[in-house]
Every structure is written in C-alpha cells, then in structure tokens.
C-alpha cells in the first residue's frame, strides 16, 4: 500500500494516568515504529503486528485494552481484525486507520464497534488525546459496574437469615414494594421486629435503586442500617 506517515511525533508527551495494553497493527514498518515510540512514551504497554494474521493470533492469545489497526492489509484486513477483537473482548477500544478512506469501510468499522476512523496522515497529538479519553472512559465504566455489584451485595437480601415459607413470602413482598415509591404503614407494637422490618425494606429499596437502569450513579439514596436481628 502507499507509504504514509503521521504528521509529527511530540517530543515530550504527557504520561498516561493508567497503564494499558495496546496493539498496533500496520503493514508499514515506519508507521508501526512511530506509533510504538509515541504511545510507549505515554506510558502504555505497546505491542505491534505487521499484518492482520499476526494481529489475530495475538488477540486470541493475549489480553489488550485497545486496538489501533490499519484497514488495507494484504492477508487479513482491518475489519477482520476488528471482528476478532470484539469477539474476544467486546469492551476493547478500537481505532481504525487507513490511507484509502471510503464511506463503506468507515460505516462497517463503526457498525462493528470501532470508536473512531482515522485517515492518514493524521495528527498524532489528537490520536494521543483520543486514546487517553477512551481508555479513561472504559476504566470509569468498569469501576461503575464493580461498584454497582458491591453495593448490591451489601444492600441486598442474600445475607439476611430466614428461609421459612413465611420469611420467603416476606422477602417477596419487600422486593415488590421496593420497586415502587409507595409509602408503607407498619402496624403493631414498637420493638425489634418493627425496627428490623424498617431496616430490611430500606436495604431492599437501595438494592432495587442500584439495579434500576434509570440510575445514573451507583449509589445508595439512603443511609442504610443493617437489620439488628435475624428471623426464621
């Protein structure tokens, strides 16, 4: 394919906040070498592949956070590499680059999950910024998922003792009520049982809030207290 290089490599790039593993795929050695130098200076662990076949082998053997691949290559093209990358890890950040831009290839790459489509020659500083932004967004997304799981485990019913039919029916009732904004009236004498019910219903409502797809942040809307007694 025609020889092309990016416009320039920055002399003193800012270091990356979090090290990530990147795979650069291009059949032009000058492009591979330049991108490896620039991205390694940013603090990333960078591996290179000289063609699509080699890239597919690496993707199936190792774990990568980001793929930067040329599209036009002699054996397996960049779209084939993109398909394998998303099959191995659907959350992998993928950039496609080419000196022969076409609408069809761009649309196909974006449909398969590429986050950007770069036409050579491109500005290296802009590429570095986009890589950093997308990796940071991926890290925040992963942290959010882990936080939701941790909060659900903390405020759910799995750690409440009670397996009798009456308690199972109570759990089901609490779970149903927690999905609504209704006010619940608990009658009876004051004491440990009423306090336990109040704490249980609050914990369950927090868990329902965490599970809700409408929640934009994984946080408990109330200060939850643990049930002070078990029931059978």
TORPATI-467173 format. One line per 4 residues: their letters; for each residue x negated, y, z of N, C-alpha, C. Coordinates in steps of 0.05 Angstrom, whole numbers, plus 5000, padded with zeros to 4 digits. Layout:
residues N
A> X/Y/Z/X/Y/Z/X/Y/Z | ...
This chain:
residues 232
XXXX> 4983/4976/5000/5000/5000/5000/4982/5025/5000 | 4994/5047/4993/4978/5072/4991/4967/5079/5018 | 4942/5090/5017/4928/5097/5042/4940/5123/5052 | 4946/5124/5078/4956/5148/5091/4948/5148/5120
XXXX> 4943/5171/5132/4936/5173/5160/4952/5194/5173 | 4955/5193/5199/4970/5214/5213/4954/5240/5212 | 4967/5262/5218/4955/5288/5214/4930/5293/5231 | 4932/5286/5257/4908/5290/5274/4911/5275/5300
XXXX> 4889/5269/5312/4889/5256/5338/4881/5276/5359 | 4896/5280/5380/4890/5300/5400/4864/5293/5415 | 4849/5314/5422/4823/5309/5435/4826/5301/5464 | 4845/5314/5479/4848/5309/5508/4877/5304/5514
XXXX> 4887/5280/5508/4916/5274/5512/4921/5271/5542 | 4946/5278/5550/4954/5275/5578/4958/5246/5584 | 4949/5236/5607/4952/5208/5614/4981/5200/5618 | 4987/5175/5611/5015/5165/5615/5019/5161/5645
XXXX> 5044/5166/5654/5051/5163/5682/5050/5133/5690 | 5061/5116/5673/5062/5088/5679/5051/5072/5656 | 5032/5054/5662/5020/5038/5641/5041/5019/5630 | 5041/5017/5603/5059/4999/5589/5043/4984/5568
XXXX> 5054/4962/5559/5040/4946/5539/5053/4951/5511 | 5036/4960/5492/5045/4968/5466/5033/4950/5444 | 5048/4945/5423/5039/4930/5400/5040/4948/5375 | 5018/4953/5362/5016/4969/5338/5012/4950/5314
XXXX> 5029/4953/5294/5027/4935/5270/5025/4952/5245 | 5003/4948/5231/4999/4962/5205/4977/4948/5190 | 4981/4946/5163/4961/4932/5147/4938/4951/5139 | 4939/4976/5147/4917/4995/5142/4900/4996/5168
XXXX> 4875/4989/5166/4858/4988/5189/4854/5016/5201 | 4852/5036/5184/4848/5064/5194/4871/5073/5211 | 4895/5065/5203/4919/5073/5219/4919/5057/5245 | 4913/5032/5244/4913/5015/5269/4892/5026/5288
XXXX> 4868/5032/5279/4847/5041/5296/4854/5068/5309 | 4864/5086/5292/4871/5113/5302/4892/5112/5324 | 4914/5097/5319/4936/5095/5338/4927/5081/5364 | 4910/5061/5361/4900/5047/5385/4884/5066/5402
XXXX> 4866/5082/5390/4850/5100/5405/4867/5121/5420 | 4886/5133/5405/4903/5154/5416/4920/5144/5439 | 4933/5121/5435/4951/5110/5455/4936/5099/5479 | 4913/5088/5475/4897/5079/5498/4888/5102/5515
XXXX> 4881/5125/5502/4874/5149/5518/4898/5158/5535 | 4922/5152/5526/4945/5160/5542/4951/5140/5565 | 4934/5120/5567/4936/5102/5590/4951/5076/5584 | 4958/5071/5559/4973/5047/5552/4955/5023/5546
XXXX> 4965/5000/5550/4951/4975/5542/4960/4969/5513 | 4942/4972/5494/4949/4971/5466/4937/4947/5452 | 4953/4931/5438/4944/4910/5421/4952/4917/5392 | 4937/4906/5373/4942/4912/5345/4945/4886/5329
XXXX> 4960/4888/5308/4964/4866/5289/4961/4877/5261 | 4947/4861/5244/4941/4871/5217/4963/4865/5197 | 4983/4849/5205/5005/4843/5186/5029/4834/5203 | 5051/4830/5189/5076/4822/5202/5075/4794/5214
XXXX> 5062/4776/5200/5060/4749/5210/5045/4748/5237 | 5023/4762/5239/5008/4763/5264/5024/4776/5286 | 5039/4797/5279/5055/4811/5299/5077/4793/5310 | 5089/4777/5293/5110/4758/5302/5098/4738/5321
XXXX> 5074/4728/5315/5061/4709/5333/5056/4721/5360 | 5047/4746/5361/5041/4760/5386/5067/4765/5402 | 5088/4773/5388/5113/4779/5401/5125/4754/5415 | 5121/4731/5402/5132/4706/5413/5115/4694/5435
XXXX> 5090/4704/5437/5071/4693/5456/5067/4711/5480 | 5070/4737/5477/5065/4756/5498/5088/4775/5502 | 5088/4790/5524/5109/4809/5530/5100/4837/5525 | 5116/4853/5510/5110/4880/5503/5133/4899/5511
XXXX> 5126/4923/5518/5146/4943/5525/5154/4960/5500 | 5135/4963/5481/5141/4980/5458/5127/4968/5433 | 5141/4970/5411/5130/4961/5385/5130/4985/5366 | 5107/4990/5353/5104/5010/5333/5094/4997/5307
XXXX> 5113/4994/5288/5107/4977/5265/5111/4991/5238 | 5093/4986/5220/5097/4994/5192/5119/4977/5180 | 5132/4987/5159/5153/4972/5146/5142/4956/5122 | 5127/4970/5104/5118/4957/5080/5092/4942/5085
XXXX> 5094/4915/5087/5070/4898/5091/5073/4874/5073 | 5050/4862/5065/5051/4841/5044/5065/4815/5051 | 5063/4806/5076/5074/4780/5083/5102/4783/5095 | 5104/4790/5120/5129/4796/5133/5132/4826/5137
XXXX> 5154/4838/5129/5156/4867/5131/5164/4875/5159 | 5165/4901/5163/5170/4912/5190/5198/4906/5200 | 5218/4903/5182/5245/4896/5190/5246/4868/5202 | 5230/4850/5190/5228/4822/5200/5216/4823/5228
XXXX> 5195/4839/5232/5182/4841/5258/5202/4853/5278 | 5217/4873/5270/5237/4885/5287/5258/4865/5297 | 5267/4848/5279/5287/4828/5286/5276/4809/5308 | 5251/4800/5304/5239/4782/5323/5235/4796/5350
XXXX> 5227/4821/5349/5222/4837/5374/5248/4839/5390 | 5270/4845/5377/5296/4847/5391/5307/4820/5400 | 5300/4799/5385/5308/4772/5393/5293/4764/5418 | 5268/4771/5420/5252/4764/5443/5259/4781/5467
XXXX> 5263/4807/5463/5269/4826/5484/5286/4849/5473 | 5312/4848/5478/5330/4867/5467/5325/4895/5477 | 5311/4898/5501/5306/4924/5512/5279/4936/5503 | 5265/4922/5486/5239/4933/5476/5244/4958/5459
XXXX> 5227/4978/5465/5228/5003/5449/5214/4999/5423 | 5227/5006/5400/5215/5000/5374/5215/5025/5357 | 5191/5032/5347/5188/5054/5327/5180/5041/5301 | 5192/5050/5279/5184/5041/5252/5171/5064/5237
XXXX> 5151/5058/5221/5137/5079/5206/5131/5069/5178 | 5131/5087/5159/5125/5080/5131/5117/5104/5115 | 5102/5098/5093/5095/5120/5074/5115/5120/5051 | 5133/5101/5050/5152/5098/5029/5180/5098/5040
XXXX> 5189/5121/5050/5214/5123/5063/5237/5119/5044 | 5257/5104/5053/5282/5100/5038/5305/5100/5057 | 5328/5109/5047/5352/5110/5064/5360/5082/5073 | 5359/5063/5055/5368/5036/5062/5351/5024/5085
XXXX> 5325/5027/5082/5307/5015/5103/5311/5029/5130 | 5315/5056/5129/5319/5071/5153/5345/5063/5167 | 5366/5060/5152/5392/5052/5163/5390/5024/5175 | 5377/5006/5161/5375/4978/5170/5358/4977/5196
XXXX> 5336/4992/5197/5320/4993/5221/5335/5004/5245 | 5350/5025/5241/5365/5037/5264/5388/5019/5272 | 5400/5005/5253/5422/4986/5259/5412/4963/5276 | 5387/4955/5272/5376/4932/5287/5364/4941/5314
XXXX> 5364/4967/5319/5356/4975/5346/5331/4992/5348 | 5320/5001/5325/5297/5019/5326/5306/5046/5337 | 5289/5059/5354/5296/5084/5365/5288/5108/5348 | 5269/5103/5329/5261/5125/5311/5248/5113/5286
XXXX> 5248/5129/5265/5238/5121/5239/5219/5143/5230 | 5193/5138/5229/5173/5158/5224/5162/5155/5195 | 5160/5178/5182/5149/5179/5154/5120/5188/5155 | 5102/5173/5144/5074/5181/5143/5070/5202/5122
XXXX> 5051/5221/5127/5037/5225/5153/5054/5239/5173 | 5052/5231/5198/5068/5243/5220/5050/5256/5240 | 5061/5273/5256/5046/5287/5277/5042/5269/5301 | 5017/5265/5308/5010/5246/5329/5020/5256/5356
XXXX> 5018/5282/5361/5027/5294/5386/5057/5288/5390 | 5073/5291/5369/5101/5285/5370/5106/5256/5376 | 5091/5238/5364/5093/5210/5369/5087/5204/5398 | 5066/5215/5409/5058/5210/5437/5081/5219/5456
XXXX> 5093/5242/5450/5115/5252/5466/5139/5233/5465 | 5146/5224/5441/5169/5206/5438/5164/5180/5452 | 5140/5169/5450/5133/5144/5463/5136/5147/5493 | 5125/5169/5504/5127/5173/5533/5156/5176/5542
XXXX> 5172/5191/5527/5200/5196/5534/5216/5170/5534 | 5213/5154/5513/5229/5129/5511/5220/5109/5531 | 5195/5107/5537/5186/5088/5558/5196/5097/5586 | 5196/5123/5591/5206/5133/5616/5236/5127/5619
XXXX> 5251/5131/5596/5280/5125/5597/5285/5096/5602 | 5268/5079/5590/5271/5050/5594/5265/5042/5623 | 5245/5055/5635/5238/5049/5663/5260/5058/5681 | 5272/5081/5677/5294/5090/5693/5318/5072/5691
XXXX> 5323/5063/5667/5346/5044/5663/5342/5019/5678 | 5318/5008/5678/5312/4983/5692/5315/4988/5722 | 5305/5010/5732/5307/5016/5761/5336/5019/5769 | 5353/5031/5752/5381/5035/5758/5395/5008/5760
XXXX> 5388/4989/5742/5400/4962/5743/5393/4948/5769 | 5367/4950/5776/5358/4937/5801/5371/4949/5826 | 5374/4976/5825/5387/4989/5848/5416/4981/5851 | 5430/4979/5829/5458/4970/5830/5460/4942/5841
XXXX> 5442/4924/5833/5442/4897/5843/5437/4897/5873 | 5418/4913/5882/5411/4914/5910/5434/4925/5927 | 5447/4946/5917/5469/4958/5932/5493/4939/5932 | 5498/4924/5911/5520/4905/5910/5515/4883/5930
XXXX> 5490/4874/5932/5483/4852/5951/5486/4863/5980 | 5480/4888/5984/5481/4899/6011/5509/4904/6020 | 5527/4914/6002/5553/4922/6009/5575/4903/6000 | 5568/4880/5990/5588/4861/5981/5598/4843/6004
XXXX> 5614/4823/5996/5625/4805/6016/5610/4779/6019 | 5589/4775/6004/5576/4749/6004/5563/4743/6031 | 5556/4764/6047/5543/4760/6072/5562/4762/6096 | 5589/4762/6091/5609/4763/6112/5617/4734/6118
XXXX> 5616/4727/6144/5623/4700/6152/5653/4696/6152 | 5662/4673/6142/5691/4667/6142/5699/4652/6118 | 5706/4627/6120/5713/4610/6097/5740/4596/6101 | 5755/4603/6121/5781/4591/6125/5801/4602/6104
XXXX> 5823/4588/6098/5843/4599/6079/5852/4627/6085 | 5856/4632/6111/5866/4659/6119/5845/4680/6112 | 5819/4675/6117/5798/4694/6112/5794/4698/6082 | 5796/4676/6066/5794/4678/6037/5816/4695/6026
XXXX> 5840/4692/6036/5863/4708/6028/5858/4737/6035 | 5846/4742/6058/5840/4769/6067/5819/4782/6048 | 5798/4767/6041/5778/4777/6023/5790/4785/5996 | 5808/4768/5986/5821/4774/5961/5837/4799/5962
XXXX> 5851/4802/5985/5868/4827/5989/5850/4851/5989 | 5828/4850/6004/5810/4873/6006/5798/4879/5979 | 5790/4859/5964/5779/4864/5938/5799/4877/5919 | 5824/4869/5921/5845/4882/5904/5849/4911/5912
XXXX> 5851/4916/5938/5856/4943/5947/5832/4962/5940 | 5808/4951/5941/5784/4967/5937/5782/4979/5909 | 5797/4966/5890/5796/4976/5862/5814/5000/5858 | 5830/5007/5878/5848/5029/5876/5840/5052/5895
XXXX> 5854/5074/5892/5849/5097/5910/5871/5099/5931 | 5885/5078/5936/5908/5078/5955/5898/5080/5983 | 5914/5092/6000/5909/5093/6029/5920/5068/6042 | 5905/5056/6060/5914/5031/6073/5919/5037/6103
XXXX> 5943/5028/6112/5950/5031/6140/5946/5005/6154 | 5928/5005/6174/5923/4981/6190/5937/4985/6217 | 5956/4967/6224/5971/4970/6249/5961/4949/6270 | 5969/4953/6294/5961/4935/6315/5945/4949/6336
XXXX> 5938/4934/6357/5923/4946/6378/5894/4953/6370 | 5883/4974/6382/5856/4981/6377/5837/4960/6388 | 5815/4956/6375/5796/4936/6384/5777/4927/6362 | 5761/4907/6368/5741/4898/6349/5752/4889/6321
XXXX> 5776/4877/6321/5787/4868/6296/5793/4891/6277 | 5805/4912/6287/5811/4935/6270/5786/4949/6261 | 5766/4951/6278/5741/4962/6270/5728/4945/6249 | 5730/4919/6252/5718/4901/6232/5732/4904/6205
XXXX> 5759/4906/6205/5774/4910/6180/5766/4936/6166 | 5763/4957/6182/5756/4983/6171/5728/4982/6157 | 5709/4969/6171/5682/4967/6160/5682/4949/6135 | 5697/4927/6136/5698/4908/6114/5710/4921/6089
XXXX> 5732/4936/6093/5745/4949/6070/5727/4971/6058 | 5712/4985/6075/5694/5005/6065/5671/4993/6049 | 5660/4971/6059/5638/4957/6045/5647/4947/6018 | 5672/4936/6017/5682/4925/5993/5687/4947/5972
XXXX> 5698/4970/5982/5703/4992/5964/5677/5003/5952 | 5656/5003/5968/5630/5011/5958/5621/4992/5936 | 5624/4966/5940/5616/4947/5920/5632/4950/5895 | 5658/4956/5897/5674/4960/5873/5665/4985/5858
XXXX> 5658/5006/5873/5648/5030/5861/5623/5025/5846 | 5605/5009/5857/5580/5003/5844/5584/4987/5819 | 5604/4969/5819/5609/4952/5796/5623/4967/5774 | 5636/4989/5780/5652/5004/5761/5634/5015/5739
XXXX> 5642/5011/5714/5627/5021/5691/5630/5051/5689 | 5649/5063/5704/5652/5092/5703/5633/5106/5721 | 5619/5092/5738/5600/5105/5756/5575/5113/5741 | 5567/5137/5744/5543/5147/5731/5518/5144/5747
XXXX> 5521/5138/5773/5498/5135/5791/5503/5111/5809 | 5482/5096/5814/5485/5072/5831/5481/5081/5860 | 5502/5092/5872/5500/5100/5900/5526/5094/5914 | 5525/5090/5939/5549/5085/5955/5562/5111/5962
XXXX> 5588/5114/5957/5601/5140/5962/5607/5146/5991 | 5603/5126/6009/5608/5130/6037/5584/5120/6053 | 5584/5127/6079/5564/5116/6097/5576/5091/6109 | 5567/5068/6099/5580/5043/6106/5568/5032/6132
XXXX> 5585/5020/6148/5575/5007/6172/5581/4977/6169 | 5565/4961/6182/5568/4932/6180/5590/4922/6199 | 5605/4902/6190/5625/4890/6209/5611/4880/6234 | 5622/4887/6257/5607/4881/6282/5613/4853/6292
XXXX> 5632/4839/6279/5638/4812/6288/5646/4795/6265 | 5643/4769/6267/5650/4750/6246/5677/4739/6252 | 5690/4727/6232/5716/4715/6235/5716/4688/6221 | 5733/4671/6230/5737/4645/6217/5766/4642/6210
